Structures are given as structure tokens and as C-alpha cells.
Amino acid sequence: KFLDRSFCEETGLPSLVLMEQAAQGLTDFLRKLLPSADIEPGRPIIFLAGNGGNGGDAWASARQMMGYGYRVKLLELFPKKKLADDARCNREAYLKLAGETLSIDELDRLLTCSGEDRPLALVDGIMGTGFTLERPLPESLQILLTKINRQKDILKVAIDIPTGLESATGAVANPSFEADYTVTFSTYKTALYADPATAYCGQLILTPISMSSTWI
């Protein structure tokens, strides 16, 4: 976040530009990973959004995927908390385009159903690099992550770093999001290669954004 802030201050570019680029990198990867919307439009892609920048990436990518014809739903994990400015902008854009949201109870139902309502993928944009063990995950989120981790036939993709991992140390909460893939931006974070966190990351996908190498 310090690098993002410094880059924007130096260049004068709004941070929304970097968020849109990061989200597009995630979206491009999801489109390569998943069946095309023309082949399997029925099964939904579920985005999980927190209230920070990671959540903003989720709102933005959900909007982009919807634009490509995919069936998309988004679960807002902390609806009563104030959103970061860029996340709020992307939330508003998604909703203005009639993007579909759902509740935790509705997600529970989808995780136990079969057929065209069963999620094709779950995308973790809950906390990203903002998590620290000093602030444990809420109990409701722990319960949700446990249910999600039990799903063996649904692809799980983390944005930047799986929820429950400390970015700078590699320490891990129990439970944490167990990703099949982690799409990270600009540069690899310490936790992506540090034990025990690395076991939760799955295959790492590095996505560049238009930040010069002197800032990385």
C-alpha cells in the first residue's frame, strides 16, 4: 500500500487507475481459467468482498466479469463498515450496473446445492494484505471459511494474498482461505513464499500493473 500511495503521489494518477488495472489482471486470469460464458453461463462465480482495497479489487473484477457475460454474484462481508474510497466507487459502479449480491445464508445454500446454481469459483477479496493476527478473524468469517475450504469441486482464487495470512511474516490464522490460485500484483509478498502461509496459496500468478520497477 505504501508503494501504491507513493506512485500515485509522484505521478498524479488516481489510485482507482491501479485498482482497475489489478482487477483487469485478475479478470483476464479468471477468463483463461474458467469455461467461457458461452459454454457455461449458468454456474455463478462468487466474489467475496471486504471493506478495503482487496474488496475494491473484488467489486471491480466482478463488474468486469459480468461485462464479459459471466454469471456473477458478490457477497459483501462487512456491510456495516465504512468502505475505503476506491472500494466504494467500485461498489457503486457494480450496483448501478445491476450486479447481483447475496447474503451469507444464500451462499450457504449455494454451497450445498448441485446443478447450475452450484458455484463455479469462489474469489477471495476479503482482507488481502490488511490481515494481522493481532486482530483475529470474526467468528462468522471463520465459520464461512471452514465451509468454503471443504468444497473440493469449486475453484478457489485469492486476490493478492489469501485471507488469514499475514503478508509480512507468513503467519497463518486457523482457518484461512485455502486457495487453488493466488493472483498477486506487481511483486510477490513475503507470505507467498514463507511457511506456513505458502501452503495456503496454491499456484501463484503474478500480474503486472503500470508501476515502474523503481517503485517495486
N, C-alpha and C positions, 0 to 999 in steps of 0.2 A: 504494500500500500504506500510506503514511503517513496518507492521508485515511481509509482504511478503519479503521485502527487507532485513530485519534483519535475517529472517530464511535462505534466500539464502546465505547471507554473513557468517552466522555461520556454515552452513552445506557444503557450496561449491557447492550446487546444482544449476544449471541454472534455472532462473525464468521460462523458457519455460516448465520445468517439471510441475510446479504448474499450469500454464495455460492449459497444456494438460489434467491434472487431473480435473481441473474445467470444462473444455469443455466436458470431458467424463461424468462427473456427470450430466451436462445439457443434453447431448445426451441420456444418459440412461433414464432420466425422459421423454424426448420427445418420445422415443420409447414406453414407457409404456402408455403415454397419447394419442398418435395418432394411427390410424389404421396402421397395418403393411404394408410395401411397397408391399407385395404380394397381399394384399387385395385392396389397393387404391393407385397405383403408380402414377396416373395421376395428382392429385391435388398437387400443389407445396407448399413447406414450404419456406417462405420468411424470410431471416435473414437481419436485419438492422445493419450495422456496422459503428461505429465511428472510430476515428483515434487513440484511446488509448487502454488500456488493455481490456476494455469492448468490443471494436471492435475486438481485438485479440481473445477473447473467442468466438465471433460470427463466425469469419473466421474458427477457429479450429473445432467448433461443426458442421458447415456447411459441412466441409470436411468429418467429421466422419459420419454424416447422409447420405451423398452421398455414402460413402462406404458401408452403410447398405442397399442401394438400393432405398432410398427415392429420389423423385424429389425435387431438391433444387435450389433456386435462391438467390442471395445476392445483396443487394443494398448498395453501398459504399456512405455514406452521405457526406463525406468531402474529395473527391478525390484529391484536390489540396493541402491539408495539409500534412505535414510530418507525417508518421506513427511512433508510438513507435516501438522499435526494435522487440519485440516479436510479435506484431501485423503484422509487415512487413513480418516476417518469415512465419507466418500462411497464410497471403495473398498470398505470392508467392507459397506456397505449394498447396493451393486451386486452383490457376490458372494453375499451372503445371499439375494438375490432370483434367484439362478441366472443372473446376467448372464454372457454368453459373452465369453471373452478369446481372443486369438490371438497367435502369435509373428510375428517379422519374416519368417521363412520362409513362414509361412502367408499373410501379407499379400502377399508377392512372388507367390505362386501366384494369389491373387485378382486381382492387377493384370494378370495375363496371361491370365486366363480370360474366357469370354463367358457369356451367358445369365444365369440367376437368381443366380449366385454373384458376378457382377461388381459391385463396389461402386457404389451409387447416389451416395454422397457420402463425402468424407473431411473430418473435422473436426479441426483442429489445436489441441490443447490442450497442446502440448509445453513451451513456455517462456514465451510471453507477454511481459510487461514485464520479466521477470527476465534476459533475454539481454543480454550485453555482448560487444563484440569482443575484450575483454581475455581472455575465456575462449572460444576457438574451439569450434565445434560438433564433437562427436566424429565421427570418420571414418565410423562405421557410420550415424550420423544423416545425414551429408552424402550418403552413397550412397542412403539411403532417400528423402530429399527430392528428389534428382535423378530417381529413378524416378517419384515422385509427380507432379512437375512435367511429366513427359512425357505424363501421362494427360489427354487433351483432351476426353474424353466423360464424365468424372466430375466432379461439382461439388466445389469445394474451398472450405471455410469456415474462417476463422481465428477463434479466441476471443480477443477483446480486441486482439491485435496479432499478425501472422504471426510464426512462429518464424524467427529470424535477423535481425530488425530491432531496432536499439537504440531504445528508446522515447523517450528524451530528446533524441536527436540526429538520427535518421533515417538513420544509417549502416546499411549492409547487409552481411551475410555472403554469401559465394558457396559453395554455393547457399543460398537462403532459401525458405520456403514461399510459393508464388505463389497467392494466394487469389483466388477469384471474388467472395467477400464476406468482410468483416470485421465481426463483431458485437462492438462495444465497449460499455463500461458507464459510466454517469454523465456522463462528459465525454470529448471527443476528446483523444487523446495526441498529442504533438508529431510523432512519426514518421508519423502517419496523414496529415499534410499537408506533410511535409518530403521533399524529394528527397534521395537516390534512393528512399527507402522507400515513398513513396506509390504507386509503380508496382507494388508487390507486394500492395497491399491490396484491390484490386477495389472493389466498391461498399461504402460504409460504412453500417453500420446502428447507430445509437445507441440503446441500451436503458437506460431509467431504472431505478434501484433506489431504495429508500426512504431515500435520504440527502438531507437538506435542502440547499438551494442554498448555504447558508452554509459548507458543508464542501467545496464544489467549486471 
